[in-house]
Amino acid sequence: MRGRDDETGEFLSPSRSQNRRDALEVLALGEKLVSLTEAQLAKLPVPESLLPHIRECKRITAQIAHKRQLQFLAKQMRREDDEVLEAIRDALDEKGEAARRETAAMHRVEAWREKLLAEGDAALAQLLDEYPRADRQSLRQLVRNTLEERKRNKPPRAFRELYRELRELLVGDAQADEQGPGDDGLDDDDFDDSRDT
């Protein structure tokens, strides 16, 4: 039962509802961890003490037993410091955001490829306006080859090559923009000025 501070009137501990919400959040986090591969788990800051429980939960496939083991995992996780659980959540969110960015980039590349195949030179002119460093001749040739492949029902070699070329152009430009102009990712400390020439 919760008590109140006589002077301030504030509750001394979280409510049962808050405790339940916290427990359900930890259970959901445990479910995410169980769904990850060993390689993905290795990249997360999961304490060694939790790994056997996660593996055991993966191993059990019977529904009721799996649910019971998952609840036991959540109980073990609640014994960890809040900072540990937050670090795991942050690492998972970071990977989720990277995956969303990757998917968005893939869709953008596919959209440009379809537009080039459907609209031809008009779409190519628009692409060159947005991405001046694009190789007009190479892209035009890949579009022509892809259309020829489709006409002859050949394997989609040029179709894939067009995707790779567009991906390098669009994603490469986006990464360069993130670095900023003149930012090559090197620090001044990377150069040794002490050498006399």
Secondary structure as UniProt FT lines:
FT   TURN            6..8
FT   HELIX           16..35
FT   HELIX           38..42
FT   TURN            48..50
FT   HELIX           51..59
FT   HELIX           63..78
FT   HELIX           82..119
FT   HELIX           121..130
FT   TURN            132..133
FT   HELIX           136..152
FT   HELIX           157..179
FT   TURN            181..182
FT   HELIX           188..190
FT   TURN            193..194
//
